[in-house]
Amino acid sequence: MTEDIGNDGELRAFTFSYVKSDPYFFRSGYILERLLRRIKKLDLSETEKILIQELILKRIDTNALRNFRDMCRLIPMIETEGFSNKIAARLRSDEPSIRHRAEFAALYFPIRGKARGVGFEMA
């Protein structure tokens, strides 16, 4: 993984295909962590931003796993009002584990005034 995914279109396409498929096999999480750290250095297209937003929402709804923090570190790069509204909706979930993961993700939204994120009301 020494190649620069920003300059190699084929490698970039593979990287985002891997992220989108979100595979689960021995050591797949470590591979995803390394890719997410490289993605953080890229200028992302709208399609790539949406892909990462969907992955974060999927992890909030199911299971965070150890690389969830690396995913959340991308939030300032992929933030949109629609995405923050989806996180805010999960903050109001009846399921405590979903609420907890949404609260964690909400911490990564840039500070706006005195509140974090758009419309976040955390207890």
Backbone hydrogen bonds in HBPLUS format (Angstrom, degrees):
<---DONOR---> <-ACCEPTOR-->    atom                        ^
c    i                          cat <-CA-CA->   ^        H-A-AA   ^      H-
h    n   atom  resd res      DA  || num        DHA   H-A  angle D-A-AA Bond
n    s   type  num  typ     dist DA aas  dist angle  dist       angle   num
A0007-ASN N   A0004-ASP O   3.29 MM   3  5.81 148.4  2.40 110.3 117.2     1
A0012-ARG N   A0008-ASP O   2.85 MM   4  6.07 155.7  1.91 155.5 163.6     2
A0013-ALA N   A0009-GLY O   2.95 MM   4  6.12 156.7  2.00 142.9 148.8     3
A0014-PHE N   A0010-GLU O   2.98 MM   4  6.25 157.5  2.03 145.2 151.4     4
A0015-THR N   A0011-LEU O   2.87 MM   4  6.07 159.0  1.92 146.9 152.9     5
A0016-PHE N   A0012-ARG O   3.05 MM   4  6.35 164.2  2.08 154.4 156.7     6
A0017-SER N   A0013-ALA O   2.94 MM   4  6.10 142.3  2.08 142.2 153.4     7
A0018-TYR N   A0014-PHE O   2.85 MM   4  6.10 154.9  1.92 153.1 159.6     8
A0019-VAL N   A0015-THR O   2.97 MM   4  6.29 159.5  2.02 147.7 153.4     9
A0020-LYS N   A0016-PHE O   2.91 MM   4  5.95 158.6  1.96 137.7 144.0    10
A0021-SER N   A0017-SER O   2.95 MM   4  6.12 157.4  2.01 146.3 151.9    11
A0022-ASP N   A0018-TYR O   3.03 MM   4  6.14 136.0  2.23 142.1 153.8    12
A0022-ASP N   A0019-VAL O   3.22 MM   3  5.10 130.2  2.48  93.1 106.4    13
A0028-SER N   A0025-PHE O   2.90 MM   3  5.28 167.8  1.91 135.7 136.7    14
A0031-ILE N   A0027-ARG O   3.22 MM   4  6.57 156.8  2.28 150.6 156.8    15
A0032-LEU N   A0028-SER O   2.94 MM   4  6.18 162.4  1.97 150.0 154.8    16
A0033-GLU N   A0029-GLY O   2.90 MM   4  6.13 155.0  1.97 144.8 151.6    17
A0034-ARG N   A0030-TYR O   3.12 MM   4  6.38 162.3  2.15 147.4 150.9    18
A0035-LEU N   A0031-ILE O   2.98 MM   4  6.28 158.5  2.03 151.9 158.3    19
A0036-LEU N   A0032-LEU O   2.82 MM   4  6.02 161.0  1.86 155.2 160.2    20
A0037-ARG N   A0033-GLU O   3.06 MM   4  6.31 153.1  2.14 148.1 154.8    21
A0038-ARG N   A0034-ARG O   3.18 MM   4  6.47 143.5  2.32 139.9 149.3    22
A0038-ARG N   A0035-LEU O   3.08 MM   3  5.09 122.8  2.42  95.2 109.9    23
A0039-ILE N   A0035-LEU O   2.81 MM   4  6.08 152.7  1.89 152.1 160.8    24
A0040-LYS N   A0036-LEU O   3.06 MM   4  6.25 144.6  2.19 142.3 150.2    25
A0041-LYS N   A0038-ARG O   3.10 MM   3  5.56 152.7  2.18 109.4 117.1    26
A0042-LEU N   A0039-ILE O   2.95 MM   3  5.31 167.1  1.96 118.2 122.3    27
A0049-LYS N   A0045-SER O   2.96 MM   4  6.26 155.5  2.02 151.2 158.3    28
A0050-ILE N   A0046-GLU O   2.97 MM   4  6.19 162.3  2.00 151.6 155.7    29
A0051-LEU N   A0047-THR O   3.02 MM   4  6.23 154.1  2.09 144.6 151.9    30
A0052-ILE N   A0048-GLU O   3.12 MM   4  6.39 158.0  2.17 147.7 152.1    31
A0053-GLN N   A0049-LYS O   2.89 MM   4  6.16 157.3  1.94 150.9 158.2    32
A0054-GLU N   A0050-ILE O   2.88 MM   4  6.09 163.3  1.91 153.4 157.1    33
A0055-LEU N   A0051-LEU O   3.06 MM   4  6.33 150.8  2.15 142.1 150.0    34
A0056-ILE N   A0052-ILE O   2.97 MM   4  6.22 162.1  2.00 153.3 157.1    35
A0057-LEU N   A0053-GLN O   2.96 MM   4  6.23 164.5  1.98 155.0 159.2    36
A0058-LYS N   A0054-GLU O   2.88 MM   4  6.04 153.1  1.96 144.1 152.0    37
A0059-ARG N   A0055-LEU O   2.94 MM   4  6.20 156.0  2.00 148.8 155.0    38
A0060-ILE N   A0056-ILE O   2.90 MM   4  6.19 148.2  2.01 147.4 156.8    39
A0061-ASP N   A0057-LEU O   2.97 MM   4  6.18 156.9  2.03 146.9 152.7    40
A0062-THR N   A0058-LYS O   2.94 MM   4  6.09 131.8  2.17 142.2 155.1    41
A0068-PHE N   A0065-LEU O   3.32 MM   3  5.81 164.1  2.35 117.3 119.2    42
A0071-MET N   A0067-ASN O   3.11 MM   4  6.50 151.2  2.20 148.1 156.4    43
A0072-CYS N   A0068-PHE O   2.89 MM   4  6.18 161.1  1.92 152.8 157.7    44
A0073-ARG N   A0069-ARG O   2.99 MM   4  6.25 140.0  2.15 144.5 155.2    45
A0074-LEU N   A0071-MET O   2.98 MM   3  5.55 157.8  2.03 114.0 121.2    46
A0075-ILE N   A0072-CYS O   2.98 MM   3  5.30 161.7  2.01 112.7 118.7    47
A0077-MET N   A0074-LEU O   2.88 MM   3  5.44 138.9  2.05 118.2 130.0    48
A0078-ILE N   A0074-LEU O   3.24 MM   4  6.46 134.1  2.46 145.4 157.5    49
A0078-ILE N   A0075-ILE O   3.06 MM   3  5.11 135.3  2.26 103.4 115.8    50
A0079-GLU N   A0075-ILE O   2.95 MM   4  5.54 116.7  2.36 159.9 166.3    51
A0084-SER N   A0080-THR O   2.99 MM   4  6.24 166.9  2.00 153.8 157.1    52
A0085-ASN N   A0081-GLU O   2.90 MM   4  6.09 148.3  2.00 146.5 155.5    53
A0086-LYS N   A0082-GLY O   3.08 MM   4  6.34 144.5  2.21 139.6 148.5    54
A0086-LYS N   A0083-PHE O   3.09 MM   3  5.10 120.7  2.46  95.4 110.0    55
A0087-ILE N   A0083-PHE O   3.01 MM   4  6.38 152.3  2.09 150.5 158.2    56
A0088-ALA N   A0084-SER O   2.87 MM   4  6.07 158.9  1.91 144.7 151.1    57
A0089-ALA N   A0085-ASN O   2.94 MM   4  6.16 148.8  2.04 141.4 149.1    58
A0090-ARG N   A0086-LYS O   3.22 MM   4  6.47 147.9  2.33 137.3 145.0    59
A0090-ARG N   A0087-ILE O   3.02 MM   3  5.12 119.1  2.40  97.4 112.7    60
A0091-LEU N   A0087-ILE O   2.96 MM   4  6.34 133.1  2.18 143.9 157.9    61
A0091-LEU N   A0088-ALA O   3.11 MM   3  4.96 129.3  2.38  91.5 105.4    62
A0092-ARG N   A0089-ALA O   3.16 MM   3  5.38 147.1  2.27 100.0 109.5    63
A0093-SER N   A0090-ARG O   3.14 MM   3  4.94 164.4  2.16 105.0 106.6    64
A0099-ARG N   A0095-GLU O   3.06 MM   4  6.36 165.0  2.09 158.4 163.1    65
A0100-HIS N   A0096-PRO O   2.87 MM   4  6.03 158.0  1.91 148.8 154.8    66
A0101-ARG N   A0097-SER O   3.09 MM   4  6.28 163.5  2.12 144.2 147.7    67
A0102-ALA N   A0098-ILE O   2.90 MM   4  6.08 154.8  1.97 149.9 157.7    68
A0103-GLU N   A0099-ARG O   2.84 MM   4  6.06 152.0  1.91 149.3 157.0    69
A0104-PHE N   A0100-HIS O   3.04 MM   4  6.33 154.5  2.11 145.6 152.3    70
A0105-ALA N   A0101-ARG O   2.99 MM   4  6.27 161.8  2.03 146.9 151.3    71
A0106-ALA N   A0102-ALA O   2.85 MM   4  6.01 154.8  1.91 148.1 155.4    72
A0107-LEU N   A0104-PHE O   3.23 MM   3  5.49 140.2  2.40 102.0 112.3    73
A0108-TYR N   A0105-ALA O   3.03 MM   3  5.67 160.9  2.06 118.9 124.7    74
A0109-PHE N   A0106-ALA O   3.23 MM   3  5.59 168.8  2.24 112.2 115.6    75
A0112-ARG N   A0115-ALA O   2.98 MM   3  5.66 163.4  2.01 164.0 168.7    76
A0115-ALA N   A0112-ARG O   3.22 MM   3  5.66 141.4  2.38 141.4 135.0    77
